[in-house]
Amino acid sequence: MMESAANEISEAAKVIGNEIAEAAEDAATEALKEIARLISDALNALRQVDTGAVGEHVLSQLEVMKETGMPITTECMNTIQGHLRSVLKELNDEDVHKLQRAVGRVAAEGIEGFMILWDELQNIFVSAIEEGRELVQESLPAVSRVTAVATKKAAITAAEIYDSGAVQDIIGEGLEEIEDALAQSRESIQMAFNAIAGVSAGGCVAFCPLLRFEIFRDFWQTVSLFFANLYQDITDAPIVESAKVIFGGISNFIAVDMAQALQSDTAVLVGLVLLASLAVIMYVAYLWFIFSAQYMHNADNEIREGHETKKWSEVAAESRKKVKISTYVLTGCLSVYLPLTRTAVEIILVKPDSFVVQHFSEVDMITMTVLSEGSELSWLKVASYIILATFTLPTPIILARLVTKNKPSGSLENPDLAYDVDGEEVKFDDILYNRLVNQDPNQLKCPYRSLYKGIEQKWAHYKVYQLVWKTLLVVILAVLSTQDVAQSLVSLALYSIIAGLSYYTTPFIDPMDDIMDASGRTTALITCAGGAGLAISSSPTFDQLVGFVVNAANVVNVVIMGIVFCYGIERIRLYMKNFRGRFTFSDSVLEISAGPAEKIVAGWDLERECKHRIWHIFWENVLLYKCGEDVAIRLLQLKEATAQSGGKNIREHFNGESDSQISQWRMQARRELEGVDVYWNDPTGTRDGVLNSKTCFGKMYIHPYPFHCIVIYDDAKDESFVRHDKFVPFFQLNMSQDIQRKRLVRQKLRALSDWKGQVHFPFSRMETETVADGTKQVRYKDAEGNEQTRTETNYSTVSFQCNYENGIIYVRANTDKVMSAGFNVTMTYNDGTGQATLPNTGQLHHFRNRQAVMGHD
């Protein structure tokens, strides 16, 4: 039997060996075709410059090789080697990588001529590295001394790693099987992991940065207020009028004020239709968002619901369309907030220069007074009050709450601390905050992420503040519309404060966003100040000066915003980087993606940089591209566990696993304790350090890696973390006889609640009731004023002892989750009986089927 099994294994091995050989041969053939394609393209490009560079026979053999995968002759190979450097210059970086990988595969198969080609390629690459090293050495004197030392250390460390025996052994054995994986950059790895997590950028967001679009939009909407309200009588100043026509027209168009933008009756009609359509569509979408979409997920409940919770990545997978539509609705609401609020305020105040008021009322255009209001305006006033009450006022409050609930925070135990990629405890600063916003799969799927993305964590509510500022400006400009000087000065004072806060806080993480915002604020402030100057001054010369300054400021701002906006597009940024020929450096520890050598290299932690750039990247490449998607998903989970718990707790996890007793108790806790009715009275593990629970019972769930327990209390909003140092006393306490008896009582009560049968548990209490107690004669006057007598029922209030015998026990949790915290015990009786002597008739009144609901006390 063993001989038969051995023969079967031998045959199977032969089959597998043949399959591997065939696969290798197929791979080599495809690699030969790839080599022929790349080299022939490069040689054809060379022939366009020098027709005698390469003979036709070489190109014809390459064409055959490209079609059949048959190697070319040694003579042709020698010709190609002579032009190899020129060939590489004609290829882009991606094609050079492809050529290198293809030649490596063919050389590994021992095909004649290609081992020499492979060696020549390596010599060219080594030569290029040496040239680059010499260039760095030449540039070192131009940077700081610290930078030079750090750069030399980095070069020495890299050389030591490369020259080490382990690395050379790996290189000597060959890495053809994983060569394609090792060619990936850190950026491509991150994009691949995002794709596995179900996250990808697409559409406009992938092309243009949304935050800069919003800065652009907010600037023009703000400026539209100033041009429409502060630049009224400017016919004597053509240059000022040109500023209003050009820049005011653009801003009013973006603010959906068609009449101000185009100054025509047709524009009024277009503006009304457009505004009404926007109002209806966005208001319906807003109501859907308020009453449905915003309740898709409550981030506050994630820790309390434990394993039953659904994070944003899961919610988005189940309700993909709903999440996507919520994002669009949110962006739309922010875009129409100012136009709708502005129109509503102007209608309520019957502002004579409002195109809606002018359309539905009789307005004296000379004195700018409303002579009579149309009947339609009354209905519009009602609609405006509704918009202010249900949209303008609650929107900032709702959005502020969504930001607070969904923006990233530190570790679950301490929101002010977090763990970096190495699991080391660090302060939860803007770097870690921004990393979570941009890389955490749950954040990437959160529809409210655009509210705080790109903004420092302490100013996460900045966009909400923007809505409040806009509303204040609208109200001030509308209320003071008849007082030009007061209107301009008050609005200037208010906007100076707004702009000053923006300059001081620099709320955006990317300095380019701060530059764009500051440019817009400065231009809006100049525009507002120009309007104030026009209201105060009566000098034509001064008016002309104002017009020149306002025009110049807006032109400069458009240029600055355009440059910053374009710089946010990846392709343009890379093109400019290549055009300028400047190197940028990154810091993987501080998570700085790009910066000059003198700032970045000097601050490198070389040991950790090498770990991140070599060790991490090597294994991420291999696990991602060679081990399947399941392994990559597990790697993401392990990264998340490291970010949540830190390296110390992970080490404690394995220390506990190495102890057979603790390992056994951990398994026992998962089998017997995890769930409801767990006891823990230690306040040191609670998130706020104060335990408010009176019973100290709650539900407990376990994270197996790194192992820790989380207790959610039944009668308080506290949560306690039980880490390695507290696990043994926690386990022993819950396995003690006293706690086991209490748990058993609670479990029996739960069983009775599920049974819903009658339980005999008699009790008595005094109750009061009002009942009929005979009749009485009542005198009254009829309609004619005559005194009459009638008989009415007499009621008496009596107290009696009510006796209850049997009831149904109910145990209710705090939520509808299967494994929810909460132990709200009640017993409902429906068989209460008692009797009382009525004071008027002296009769004995019997009470039956009385109901009582008794709580746990």
DRENTI-401071 format. One line per field, with one value per residue (C-alpha): residue in three letters; x, y, z. Coordinates in steps of 0.25 Angstrom, whole numbers. Example, Ala and Ser with C-alpha at 12.3 -4.5 7.8 and 13.67 -1.06 7.14 Angstrom:
# DRENTI-401071
code = (ALA, SER)
x = (49, 55)
y = (-18, -4)
z = (31, 29)
This chain:
# DRENTI-401071
code = (MET, MET, GLU, SER, ALA, ALA, ASN, GLU, ILE, SER, GLU, ALA, ALA, LYS, VAL, ILE, GLY, ASN, GLU, ILE, ALA, GLU, ALA, ALA, GLU, ASP, ALA, ALA, THR, GLU, ALA, LEU, LYS, GLU, ILE, ALA, ARG, LEU, ILE, SER, ASP, ALA, LEU, ASN, ALA, LEU, ARG, GLN, VAL, ASP, THR, GLY, ALA, VAL, GLY, GLU, HIS, VAL, LEU, SER, GLN, LEU, GLU, VAL, MET, LYS, GLU, THR, GLY, MET, PRO, ILE, THR, THR, GLU, CYS, MET, ASN, THR, ILE, GLN, GLY, HIS, LEU, ARG, SER, VAL, LEU, LYS, GLU, LEU, ASN, ASP, GLU, ASP, VAL, HIS, LYS, LEU, GLN, ARG, ALA, VAL, GLY, ARG, VAL, ALA, ALA, GLU, GLY, ILE, GLU, GLY, PHE, MET, ILE, LEU, TRP, ASP, GLU, LEU, GLN, ASN, ILE, PHE, VAL, SER, ALA, ILE, GLU, GLU, GLY, ARG, GLU, LEU, VAL, GLN, GLU, SER, LEU, PRO, ALA, VAL, SER, ARG, VAL, THR, ALA, VAL, ALA, THR, LYS, LYS, ALA, ALA, ILE, THR, ALA, ALA, GLU, ILE, TYR, ASP, SER, GLY, ALA, VAL, GLN, ASP, ILE, ILE, GLY, GLU, GLY, LEU, GLU, GLU, ILE, GLU, ASP, ALA, LEU, ALA, GLN, SER, ARG, GLU, SER, ILE, GLN, MET, ALA, PHE, ASN, ALA, ILE, ALA, GLY, VAL, SER, ALA, GLY, GLY, CYS, VAL, ALA, PHE, CYS, PRO, LEU, LEU, ARG, PHE, GLU, ILE, PHE, ARG, ASP, PHE, TRP, GLN, THR, VAL, SER, LEU, PHE, PHE, ALA, ASN, LEU, TYR, GLN, ASP, ILE, THR, ASP, ALA, PRO, ILE, VAL, GLU, SER, ALA, LYS, VAL, ILE, PHE, GLY, GLY, ILE, SER, ASN, PHE, ILE, ALA, VAL, ASP, MET, ALA, GLN, ALA, LEU, GLN, SER, ASP, THR, ALA, VAL, LEU, VAL, GLY, LEU, VAL, LEU, LEU, ALA, SER, LEU, ALA, VAL, ILE, MET, TYR, VAL, ALA, TYR, LEU, TRP, PHE, ILE, PHE, SER, ALA, GLN, TYR, MET, HIS, ASN, ALA, ASP, ASN, GLU, ILE, ARG, GLU, GLY, HIS, GLU, THR, LYS, LYS, TRP, SER, GLU, VAL, ALA, ALA, GLU, SER, ARG, LYS, LYS, VAL, LYS, ILE, SER, THR, TYR, VAL, LEU, THR, GLY, CYS, LEU, SER, VAL, TYR, LEU, PRO, LEU, THR, ARG, THR, ALA, VAL, GLU, ILE, ILE, LEU, VAL, LYS, PRO, ASP, SER, PHE, VAL, VAL, GLN, HIS, PHE, SER, GLU, VAL, ASP, MET, ILE, THR, MET, THR, VAL, LEU, SER, GLU, GLY, SER, GLU, LEU, SER, TRP, LEU, LYS, VAL, ALA, SER, TYR, ILE, ILE, LEU, ALA, THR, PHE, THR, LEU, PRO, THR, PRO, ILE, ILE, LEU, ALA, ARG, LEU, VAL, THR, LYS, ASN, LYS, PRO, SER, GLY, SER, LEU, GLU, ASN, PRO, ASP, LEU, ALA, TYR, ASP, VAL, ASP, GLY, GLU, GLU, VAL, LYS, PHE, ASP, ASP, ILE, LEU, TYR, ASN, ARG, LEU, VAL, ASN, GLN, ASP, PRO, ASN, GLN, LEU, LYS, CYS, PRO, TYR, ARG, SER, LEU, TYR, LYS, GLY, ILE, GLU, GLN, LYS, TRP, ALA, HIS, TYR, LYS, VAL, TYR, GLN, LEU, VAL, TRP, LYS, THR, LEU, LEU, VAL, VAL, ILE, LEU, ALA, VAL, LEU, SER, THR, GLN, ASP, VAL, ALA, GLN, SER, LEU, VAL, SER, LEU, ALA, LEU, TYR, SER, ILE, ILE, ALA, GLY, LEU, SER, TYR, TYR, THR, THR, PRO, PHE, ILE, ASP, PRO, MET, ASP, ASP, ILE, MET, ASP, ALA, SER, GLY, ARG, THR, THR, ALA, LEU, ILE, THR, CYS, ALA, GLY, GLY, ALA, GLY, LEU, ALA, ILE, SER, SER, SER, PRO, THR, PHE, ASP, GLN, LEU, VAL, GLY, PHE, VAL, VAL, ASN, ALA, ALA, ASN, VAL, VAL, ASN, VAL, VAL, ILE, MET, GLY, ILE, VAL, PHE, CYS, TYR, GLY, ILE, GLU, ARG, ILE, ARG, LEU, TYR, MET, LYS, ASN, PHE, ARG, GLY, ARG, PHE, THR, PHE, SER, ASP, SER, VAL, LEU, GLU, ILE, SER, ALA, GLY, PRO, ALA, GLU, LYS, ILE, VAL, ALA, GLY, TRP, ASP, LEU, GLU, ARG, GLU, CYS, LYS, HIS, ARG, ILE, TRP, HIS, ILE, PHE, TRP, GLU, ASN, VAL, LEU, LEU, TYR, LYS, CYS, GLY, GLU, ASP, VAL, ALA, ILE, ARG, LEU, LEU, GLN, LEU, LYS, GLU, ALA, THR, ALA, GLN, SER, GLY, GLY, LYS, ASN, ILE, ARG, GLU, HIS, PHE, ASN, GLY, GLU, SER, ASP, SER, GLN, ILE, SER, GLN, TRP, ARG, MET, GLN, ALA, ARG, ARG, GLU, LEU, GLU, GLY, VAL, ASP, VAL, TYR, TRP, ASN, ASP, PRO, THR, GLY, THR, ARG, ASP, GLY, VAL, LEU, ASN, SER, LYS, THR, CYS, PHE, GLY, LYS, MET, TYR, ILE, HIS, PRO, TYR, PRO, PHE, HIS, CYS, ILE, VAL, ILE, TYR, ASP, ASP, ALA, LYS, ASP, GLU, SER, PHE, VAL, ARG, HIS, ASP, LYS, PHE, VAL, PRO, PHE, PHE, GLN, LEU, ASN, MET, SER, GLN, ASP, ILE, GLN, ARG, LYS, ARG, LEU, VAL, ARG, GLN, LYS, LEU, ARG, ALA, LEU, SER, ASP, TRP, LYS, GLY, GLN, VAL, HIS, PHE, PRO, PHE, SER, ARG, MET, GLU, THR, GLU, THR, VAL, ALA, ASP, GLY, THR, LYS, GLN, VAL, ARG, TYR, LYS, ASP, ALA, GLU, GLY, ASN, GLU, GLN, THR, ARG, THR, GLU, THR, ASN, TYR, SER, THR, VAL, SER, PHE, GLN, CYS, ASN, TYR, GLU, ASN, GLY, ILE, ILE, TYR, VAL, ARG, ALA, ASN, THR, ASP, LYS, VAL, MET, SER, ALA, GLY, PHE, ASN, VAL, THR, MET, THR, TYR, ASN, ASP, GLY, THR, GLY, GLN, ALA, THR, LEU, PRO, ASN, THR, GLY, GLN, LEU, HIS, HIS, PHE, ARG, ASN, ARG, GLN, ALA, VAL, MET, GLY, HIS, ASP)
x = (0, 11, 18, 5, 4, 18, 16, 3, 11, 22, 13, 6, 19, 23, 10, 12, 26, 21, 11, 21, 31, 20, 15, 30, 31, 19, 23, 37, 30, 21, 33, 40, 29, 29, 44, 42, 31, 38, 51, 45, 37, 50, 58, 47, 47, 63, 62, 53, 65, 76, 71, 85, 84, 79, 78, 65, 69, 69, 55, 50, 55, 49, 35, 36, 40, 28, 19, 24, 32, 44, 58, 66, 80, 93, 97, 84, 85, 100, 94, 83, 93, 101, 89, 83, 86, 79, 67, 65, 65, 54, 45, 37, 39, 28, 33, 47, 42, 34, 47, 55, 45, 43, 58, 60, 50, 56, 70, 65, 61, 76, 72, 85, 89, 79, 88, 98, 86, 82, 96, 97, 84, 89, 102, 94, 86, 97, 104, 92, 91, 106, 104, 92, 100, 111, 100, 96, 110, 112, 99, 102, 110, 98, 89, 91, 101, 91, 84, 98, 101, 87, 88, 101, 96, 84, 94, 103, 91, 85, 99, 100, 87, 89, 103, 98, 100, 85, 81, 92, 87, 73, 78, 87, 76, 67, 54, 47, 34, 32, 39, 26, 21, 34, 33, 21, 23, 17, 6, 2, 1, -8, -17, -17, -21, -32, -37, -38, -45, -55, -50, -47, -47, -55, -62, -60, -54, -43, -39, -41, -40, -54, -49, -42, -55, -63, -53, -55, -70, -70, -62, -71, -83, -78, -73, -87, -93, -84, -85, -101, -102, -90, -89, -102, -101, -88, -91, -82, -70, -68, -56, -64, -76, -67, -63, -78, -81, -70, -67, -80, -87, -78, -81, -96, -97, -90, -99, -111, -115, -119, -125, -112, -103, -110, -118, -130, -145, -142, -131, -141, -150, -138, -134, -147, -149, -135, -136, -150, -145, -133, -141, -151, -141, -131, -142, -148, -134, -131, -143, -140, -126, -131, -142, -135, -121, -114, -119, -112, -101, -98, -83, -86, -92, -80, -73, -86, -92, -79, -79, -93, -89, -87, -76, -77, -70, -81, -92, -87, -86, -100, -106, -96, -106, -112, -98, -94, -106, -104, -91, -97, -108, -99, -90, -103, -108, -95, -96, -110, -110, -106, -115, -127, -124, -122, -134, -143, -138, -139, -154, -157, -151, -157, -144, -147, -134, -137, -141, -152, -158, -157, -164, -176, -177, -178, -165, -160, -147, -142, -145, -144, -156, -167, -180, -189, -187, -193, -202, -192, -182, -190, -189, -174, -172, -179, -170, -158, -161, -162, -148, -142, -148, -146, -133, -125, -125, -125, -114, -102, -107, -109, -96, -88, -94, -90, -76, -74, -79, -72, -58, -46, -41, -30, -31, -44, -39, -33, -37, -25, -15, -13, -3, 6, 9, 19, 9, 16, 7, 7, -1, -13, -9, -12, -3, -10, -24, -21, -16, -29, -37, -30, -27, -36, -47, -58, -54, -53, -67, -73, -83, -80, -65, -65, -69, -56, -46, -34, -37, -29, -36, -37, -45, -52, -65, -60, -70, -81, -75, -75, -90, -93, -84, -91, -105, -100, -95, -108, -116, -108, -107, -122, -127, -118, -121, -127, -115, -103, -92, -97, -99, -85, -77, -84, -82, -68, -66, -72, -64, -51, -53, -57, -45, -36, -40, -37, -23, -20, -25, -21, -30, -26, -16, -10, -3, -8, -22, -19, -13, -25, -34, -26, -26, -41, -43, -33, -40, -54, -49, -44, -57, -65, -55, -57, -72, -71, -61, -71, -83, -74, -67, -72, -59, -59, -44, -45, -56, -47, -36, -46, -50, -35, -32, -44, -42, -27, -30, -40, -31, -19, -29, -34, -20, -15, -28, -26, -11, -14, -26, -18, -7, -17, -18, -8, -5, -2, 6, 15, 17, 22, 31, 37, 38, 45, 54, 53, 54, 44, 46, 37, 37, 29, 30, 24, 15, 20, 18, 27, 37, 51, 63, 68, 55, 52, 65, 70, 58, 59, 58, 67, 64, 49, 50, 58, 48, 36, 42, 49, 43, 28, 28, 34, 24, 12, 16, 17, 5, -3, 1, 5, -4, -18, -28, -32, -18, -18, -31, -25, -13, -22, -29, -16, -12, -25, -23, -9, -15, -26, -18, -3, 9, 10, -4, 0, 12, 4, -6, 5, 11, -3, -4, 10, 4, -4, -13, -16, -18, -28, -36, -37, -43, -53, -56, -60, -69, -75, -75, -76, -90, -99, -99, -84, -79, -68, -67, -53, -54, -40, -43, -55, -52, -55, -49, -63, -72, -86, -93, -100, -101, -88, -94, -94, -91, -77, -71, -57, -47, -38, -26, -20, -28, -36, -51, -60, -71, -84, -92, -107, -110, -100, -93, -80, -71, -59, -47, -41, -27, -16, -13, -27, -32, -28, -36, -47, -48, -47, -57, -68, -65, -66, -78, -85, -85, -89, -101, -105, -103, -112, -123, -122, -122, -134, -141, -137, -143, -156, -157, -155, -165, -176, -184, -191, -182, -187, -182, -193, -192, -202, -202, -211, -218, -228, -240, -252, -265, -280, -286, -302, -309, -311, -321, -316, -324, -322, -329, -335, -334, -346, -340, -349, -342, -342, -337, -330, -323, -308, -299, -290, -276, -267, -252, -248, -235, -233, -223, -221, -216, -208, -205, -199, -192, -183, -168, -162, -147, -144, -131, -126, -127, -133, -119, -119, -107, -111, -107, -119, -126, -139, -148, -163, -174, -188, -200, -215, -222, -222, -234, -239, -251, -256, -268, -274, -276, -290, -297, -290, -289, -277, -270, -262, -250, -245, -235, -227, -214, -200, -186, -175, -161, -148, -149)
y = (0, 10, 6, 9, 23, 26, 23, 32, 43, 42, 42, 55, 61, 59, 65, 77, 78, 78, 88, 97, 95, 98, 111, 116, 113, 121, 133, 133, 134, 145, 152, 151, 157, 169, 171, 171, 181, 191, 190, 191, 204, 210, 207, 212, 225, 225, 223, 236, 244, 235, 226, 218, 215, 201, 192, 187, 172, 175, 181, 170, 160, 168, 167, 152, 151, 160, 151, 137, 139, 132, 138, 147, 143, 146, 156, 164, 163, 169, 181, 184, 184, 194, 203, 199, 213, 220, 210, 213, 228, 226, 218, 224, 220, 210, 203, 203, 195, 186, 183, 180, 170, 163, 162, 156, 146, 141, 142, 133, 122, 122, 127, 130, 145, 150, 147, 157, 167, 166, 168, 181, 186, 184, 192, 203, 204, 203, 214, 223, 221, 225, 237, 241, 238, 248, 258, 257, 258, 271, 277, 274, 287, 295, 290, 291, 283, 275, 271, 267, 258, 252, 249, 242, 234, 230, 226, 218, 211, 208, 203, 194, 188, 185, 179, 170, 155, 153, 163, 158, 143, 147, 155, 143, 133, 142, 148, 146, 141, 153, 163, 170, 171, 178, 188, 195, 209, 212, 221, 209, 200, 210, 211, 195, 194, 205, 197, 184, 192, 196, 210, 218, 232, 234, 245, 259, 257, 249, 260, 273, 275, 277, 286, 296, 296, 300, 311, 316, 315, 322, 333, 337, 335, 345, 355, 354, 360, 372, 375, 374, 382, 392, 396, 402, 416, 415, 421, 432, 423, 414, 406, 403, 399, 390, 383, 380, 376, 366, 361, 364, 357, 344, 344, 347, 335, 326, 331, 328, 343, 344, 358, 364, 355, 359, 371, 367, 363, 350, 348, 351, 340, 330, 334, 331, 318, 313, 318, 311, 298, 298, 301, 290, 280, 283, 284, 271, 265, 272, 266, 252, 254, 260, 249, 237, 238, 244, 232, 222, 220, 226, 226, 229, 215, 207, 204, 201, 191, 184, 172, 176, 190, 193, 203, 212, 203, 192, 202, 207, 193, 190, 204, 209, 218, 224, 227, 233, 241, 247, 252, 259, 265, 270, 277, 283, 288, 295, 301, 306, 310, 325, 327, 321, 329, 342, 341, 337, 349, 359, 354, 355, 369, 373, 378, 387, 383, 368, 362, 354, 366, 374, 363, 362, 376, 390, 397, 411, 409, 423, 424, 409, 408, 397, 404, 392, 377, 367, 356, 345, 352, 348, 333, 335, 341, 329, 320, 328, 327, 312, 312, 320, 311, 298, 300, 312, 311, 296, 292, 298, 290, 277, 278, 282, 269, 261, 266, 263, 249, 245, 252, 243, 243, 236, 223, 218, 218, 232, 241, 250, 239, 230, 220, 222, 211, 205, 204, 214, 223, 237, 250, 250, 262, 267, 257, 245, 252, 255, 240, 235, 244, 240, 226, 219, 211, 215, 230, 228, 223, 233, 243, 254, 253, 265, 274, 273, 267, 275, 284, 283, 275, 287, 294, 282, 291, 302, 300, 301, 314, 318, 316, 325, 336, 336, 337, 349, 356, 354, 359, 371, 375, 373, 380, 392, 393, 407, 413, 412, 417, 409, 396, 397, 400, 389, 379, 383, 382, 368, 363, 369, 360, 348, 350, 352, 339, 332, 338, 335, 321, 316, 304, 296, 285, 288, 301, 303, 303, 313, 322, 320, 324, 336, 341, 340, 346, 358, 361, 360, 369, 379, 378, 381, 393, 398, 398, 405, 416, 418, 420, 431, 438, 447, 449, 444, 442, 434, 426, 423, 419, 409, 403, 401, 394, 385, 381, 378, 371, 362, 359, 355, 346, 339, 336, 332, 323, 317, 314, 307, 300, 294, 291, 282, 273, 261, 261, 276, 275, 264, 271, 284, 276, 269, 282, 289, 277, 277, 266, 264, 256, 249, 245, 232, 234, 248, 245, 257, 253, 263, 274, 279, 272, 282, 281, 266, 258, 266, 260, 246, 235, 226, 213, 215, 220, 208, 199, 206, 207, 193, 184, 189, 191, 177, 170, 178, 176, 161, 159, 168, 163, 149, 143, 147, 157, 150, 151, 166, 168, 162, 171, 183, 177, 175, 190, 195, 187, 193, 207, 204, 197, 200, 191, 190, 183, 174, 169, 167, 159, 149, 149, 144, 134, 128, 126, 113, 117, 131, 125, 115, 126, 135, 123, 121, 135, 135, 122, 125, 140, 148, 154, 160, 159, 161, 168, 178, 189, 195, 209, 211, 205, 214, 224, 236, 230, 230, 218, 223, 209, 205, 190, 189, 178, 180, 173, 169, 166, 162, 166, 153, 161, 168, 161, 171, 172, 183, 185, 193, 195, 193, 205, 216, 221, 216, 207, 200, 194, 181, 179, 169, 175, 174, 161, 151, 159, 161, 147, 142, 151, 147, 132, 134, 128, 141, 147, 133, 133, 147, 144, 132, 140, 150, 138, 132, 145, 146, 132, 135, 148, 139, 130, 140, 131, 135, 135, 134, 146, 152, 165, 176, 191, 202, 208, 220, 220, 228, 220, 223, 224, 225, 238, 252, 263, 275, 288, 296, 307, 303, 312, 320, 323, 313, 305, 290, 278, 266, 253, 251, 240, 243, 239, 236, 234, 222, 215, 200, 189, 183, 169, 163, 149, 145, 154, 153, 157, 165, 168, 180, 184, 198, 195, 185, 178, 164, 165, 179, 185, 188, 180, 187, 177, 179, 170, 173, 168, 168, 161, 171, 170, 178, 184, 197, 202, 213, 225, 230, 217, 208, 197, 188, 191, 180, 183, 173, 171, 183, 185, 188, 189, 188, 191, 184, 192)
z = (0, 3, -10, -17, -10, -13, -28, -28, -21, -31, -43, -37, -35, -50, -55, -46, -51, -65, -63, -56, -68, -78, -70, -69, -84, -87, -78, -85, -99, -94, -89, -102, -109, -99, -101, -116, -115, -106, -113, -128, -123, -118, -130, -140, -132, -133, -148, -150, -145, -151, -163, -162, -147, -149, -160, -166, -163, -148, -149, -157, -147, -136, -143, -144, -130, -126, -134, -130, -117, -124, -120, -130, -134, -127, -137, -136, -121, -121, -130, -120, -108, -115, -116, -102, -95, -107, -106, -91, -94, -104, -93, -82, -68, -68, -81, -75, -63, -73, -81, -69, -63, -77, -79, -65, -68, -81, -75, -64, -74, -80, -94, -102, -103, -92, -80, -87, -89, -75, -70, -79, -73, -59, -63, -69, -56, -47, -55, -54, -39, -37, -46, -37, -24, -30, -32, -18, -13, -21, -16, -1, 1, -3, 8, 23, 30, 38, 24, 19, 31, 30, 15, 16, 28, 19, 7, 17, 23, 10, 5, 17, 15, 1, 3, 15, 13, 15, 4, -6, -3, -7, -20, -23, -22, -31, -29, -42, -36, -28, -37, -42, -27, -23, -34, -27, -21, -7, -14, -23, -11, -3, -15, -16, -2, -3, -15, -6, 5, -6, -7, -20, -25, -37, -45, -42, -29, -35, -45, -36, -21, -15, -4, -13, -22, -9, -5, -19, -18, -4, -9, -21, -13, -2, -12, -19, -6, -6, -21, -20, -8, -7, -22, -25, -31, -39, -52, -50, -49, -61, -56, -43, -52, -60, -48, -44, -58, -59, -45, -40, -51, -49, -34, -36, -46, -36, -25, -34, -35, -50, -50, -43, -53, -66, -63, -71, -70, -77, -66, -55, -61, -62, -48, -42, -50, -46, -32, -30, -36, -28, -15, -18, -22, -11, 0, -4, -3, 10, 16, 11, 17, 31, 33, 27, 22, 34, 42, 33, 44, 58, 60, 75, 76, 70, 83, 91, 80, 79, 69, 65, 60, 45, 42, 30, 21, 23, 23, 9, 4, 7, 4, -7, -14, -1, 3, -10, -11, 3, -1, -13, -5, 6, -5, -11, 2, 5, -9, -9, 6, 3, -9, -2, 11, 4, -4, 8, 16, 5, 3, 17, 19, 5, 0, -12, -20, -19, -33, -26, -19, -32, -40, -30, -25, -31, -28, -30, -37, -34, -19, -18, -10, -10, -14, -13, -11, -20, -14, -18, -9, 3, -1, -3, 11, 17, 9, 13, 28, 26, 19, 30, 41, 35, 26, 30, 45, 47, 36, 44, 56, 49, 41, 54, 61, 49, 49, 64, 63, 50, 50, 54, 69, 76, 83, 88, 102, 101, 89, 92, 89, 77, 71, 59, 48, 58, 69, 77, 86, 81, 83, 74, 65, 51, 44, 50, 48, 34, 31, 37, 29, 16, 18, 28, 20, 29, 28, 12, 12, 21, 14, 23, 22, 12, 24, 31, 20, 19, 31, 44, 55, 64, 53, 48, 49, 40, 29, 39, 44, 29, 29, 41, 36, 23, 30, 38, 26, 18, 30, 32, 18, 17, 29, 27, 12, 13, 20, 11, 20, 32, 23, 17, 31, 39, 28, 27, 42, 42, 30, 35, 48, 39, 30, 42, 49, 36, 35, 49, 49, 36, 37, 26, 26, 12, 12, -2, 3, 13, 2, -7, 5, 9, -5, -6, 8, 4, -9, -2, 8, -2, -10, 3, 7, -7, -5, 8, 2, -9, 1, 9, -2, -13, -20, -34, -34, -21, -28, -40, -30, -23, -37, -41, -27, -27, -42, -39, -26, -33, -45, -36, -28, -40, -45, -31, -29, -43, -40, -27, -32, -44, -34, -27, -39, -39, -53, -54, -41, -46, -60, -52, -43, -55, -63, -52, -50, -34, -25, -13, -1, 8, 23, 26, 41, 41, 29, 21, 6, 0, 3, 1, 5, 15, 23, 21, 21, 33, 42, 37, 48, 39, 46, 45, 31, 26, 33, 26, 13, 12, 22, 22, 7, 4, 12, 7, -7, -5, 3, -6, -20, -17, -6, -10, -6, 7, 12, 8, 16, 28, 27, 27, 39, 46, 43, 49, 61, 63, 61, 71, 82, 80, 80, 95, 96, 84, 92, 104, 95, 91, 106, 110, 99, 104, 118, 117, 129, 123, 109, 115, 123, 110, 103, 115, 115, 101, 103, 116, 119, 106, 105, 115, 130, 133, 145, 147, 157, 155, 151, 146, 132, 129, 118, 127, 140, 147, 148, 149, 149, 162, 158, 151, 142, 127, 114, 110, 97, 94, 83, 81, 75, 83, 94, 102, 108, 107, 117, 114, 126, 127, 135, 131, 119, 123, 116, 122, 116, 122, 116, 120, 133, 138, 131, 142, 154, 144, 140, 154, 160, 149, 152, 167, 174, 178, 164, 158, 167, 163, 148, 150, 155, 144, 134, 140, 139, 124, 122, 129, 120, 107, 112, 115, 124, 137, 149, 163, 171, 180, 186, 192, 191, 195, 183, 181, 171, 168, 167, 166, 180, 179, 173, 177, 174, 167, 165, 152, 143, 130, 117, 122, 135, 143, 155, 152, 159, 153, 158, 156, 159, 172, 171, 183, 184, 192, 197, 198, 198, 184, 184, 172, 170, 156, 146, 133, 135, 124, 123, 113, 107, 104, 89, 79, 77, 80, 90, 95, 109, 118, 129, 131, 138, 140, 144, 138, 146, 141, 153, 164, 174, 185, 192, 199, 206, 199, 209, 203, 201, 211, 200, 198, 185, 179, 169, 159, 148, 153, 145, 151, 145, 155, 153, 158, 171)
